């Protein structure tokens, strides 16, 4: 039996050291070396960009250019510039919403120790006791009891208004929902950008719709024709009007819904789960004015994760068993003990990996010595025969090495004697 401890490679430090985003356990996608963090379904952001940007080039080519002929050239250029700048502003808000840390709570490497734990082991030396967090804790906030749940994945008690997203595999502070259009969670640090995006996208499509309608009315008045005939003459205006109406209704409905949630200081999860059926049951409600002040006039807290920070990779311990199969169950138990408790032993008692390797090797040699000692009476009896050594030398070899099975030393000697 032996324990193989991999040696630290020379590139483990310095430039070869990994950064936090490279060892991240969540399902996020990082760009620009950890400067932007997206959700796992980052491709949905591209579809959202197409939905927003698509009508603007059509508007500039087929409508804004015609407005230069119907009105003065300056008016047509101004309309085109406003549409382009508004689109860029919406795309910036989209990037800030989808590429910002929404408020990820750093997960623990090990569950917190229970209260009153004195460091003793339940299952013998070297085995770590299985810690299980209680499912909930009761916290009183503004004279209202609030349950704080534990997260088995992140191995922590979630802060207030924190939920674990099964898609991103992270605990998110003040998690509102996981938005499929952004492929990202909407939480404490990007909710403001999300709401501004909804408002800006609604206004952008309303502007495009308004200019298209003004153009159609202008053509109708000039040619003394009906609106239907004017639209038929310029089919691009019909497509843009229908498209912008649909997007304006969708974005406008979400804007109105979140205005209601902000006024109540609730999240989408709170509303869907009916957590606060009455206004007095919500411990976070500060009144309409206070709720809007909290969302729009409070600075965004810094991220709790430095994704570009260098991290130290803990070496993995691989155990290779050499010997009899009869000790397999014991070795499996020892392997589980090492995997579960080696880190705790190393950190708490200061025992290094080298000392553990020496202890295991010493125990292995002692076990082998004990096995041969149990068989030594028969072996000594054979060695006491008059011509055993001579007969063994004539036979060519005499194997006194223990193979780990009971009676192996005796069997080897008898074969050589014969």
Beta strands, then each sheet from edge to edge (+ up, - down):
strand 1: 2-5
strand 2: 29-31
strand 3: 36-38
strand 4: 136-141
strand 5: 144-151
strand 6: 156-157
strand 7: 162-165
strand 8: 170-173
strand 9: 177-179
strand 10: 184-186
strand 11: 317-320
sheet 1: 1+ 11-
sheet 2: 2+ 3-
sheet 3: 4+ 5- 6+
sheet 4: 7+ 8-
sheet 5: 9+ 10-
end
